[in-house]
Amino acid sequence: MFVPFELAIILSQICGMAVAYLLTKLFVFEDSGRKIHSELFRFTLVNLISLAQVWIVAVGLLRFILPKFGITSHAEFVSHFIALMSSAPTAFIGHRKLSFAPDAAIAADAVTTGQ
């Protein structure tokens, strides 16, 4: 209501990132063995990709697709919701393989020691 839709998507993604890092680190993935700044950097990279995906899908739906079907009621909500859902698998895979992936040295040590 206070900023354009396109900017609102970016601002919401930034706010959600801070909470998401903490919750994901605590409840979703095992300890990576890397320093927090390394995880945060990788987490931010994955979220930038996710942000681009959400922005493209949401704006595309709102500006081009939904109007073609005559959908005007709650169009911003619908387009943003669909965009967020489309990015969930991308973000999960990115965080699993990059953000919170075990440090290679620690993983190699675990293999050598049989842990």
N, C-alpha and C positions, 0 to 999 in steps of 0.2 A: 504494500500500500504506500510505502514511503520512498521506495527506489524502483527503478525499472526492473522488470522481470529478469532480464539477462544478468544484471548486477546482483539481484537477490539470490540467484543460483550460486554465484561465486561466493558471496558472503556466507551463505548457509553451509557451503562445503568447508570453508575455513573454520567456522565455529564447530562443525561436526568433527573435524579432524582431530582437534585436541582431545575431545571426549573419546573418540574412536581409538586413538592410540592407546590410551590407558586401559580401556575395556578389553581391547583385543590382546594386549600384552598380558593382562591379568587372567583372562578367561578363555582365550581361544588357542593360542600357540604356546609351545614349550619355550623355555629360555633358549635364545639363540647363541648365547655365550659371547655376543658382541657388545661393545660399548653402546650406551644409550644414544649418543650422537650419531653413531653409524646406523642404528635402527631408525632413528628419527629421520635421517637423511633419506634412507631408502623408502620409509613410510611416506614421506612427502613426495618422492618421485612417483610412487604408485598412485597416490591421491591426485597428483596433477594429471596423470593419464585418465583417472576416473572422472575428474572434474571436466576434462575436455569431452569425454564421452557423454556425461550427463548434460553438459551445456548443448552439445550438438543435437542430441536426441530431443531434449526438452524444447529447445527453440525451434527445431525442425517440426516437431509435432504441433506446437502452439501456432506457429506462423504459417505452416504449409499443409500439414496433414489434417488436423482437426477441423479447420475451416472447410475443407473439401467435403467433409461428412456432416457439416452443419452443427458441429459440437461447439457450443459457446458457453454452456453452463459449467462453471468450475474448470474451465479449460486450462488455466495455469496450474491448478492442483493436479489435474489428470495428467498433463504432459510432464510435470516434474516427477510425479509418482512413478510413471512408466519409465522415465529416464533413470531414476534411482534404482529401480528394480533391474533394469538392463545392465547397470554397472556393477551390481552385487557380485556376480560370478567373476567378472574381470578383476575386481578389487581383491576378492578372496584368493584367487590364484596368484595375483601379484604379491600379496602379503605373504602367502605360504612359500612362494619360490624366491622372493627377494627380501622383503622387509624383515621377516622373522625366520628366515632360513638359517639353520645352524651354521656357525662359523666353520669354514672348511678345515681349519687346523684342529678344532675341537672334534669335529665329526671324524677326521682321520685318526685322531688319538683314541676315540671311542672304539673304532674298528680294530686298531692295533692292540688295545688292552682287552678287547672282547666285551665291552660294555654295551 
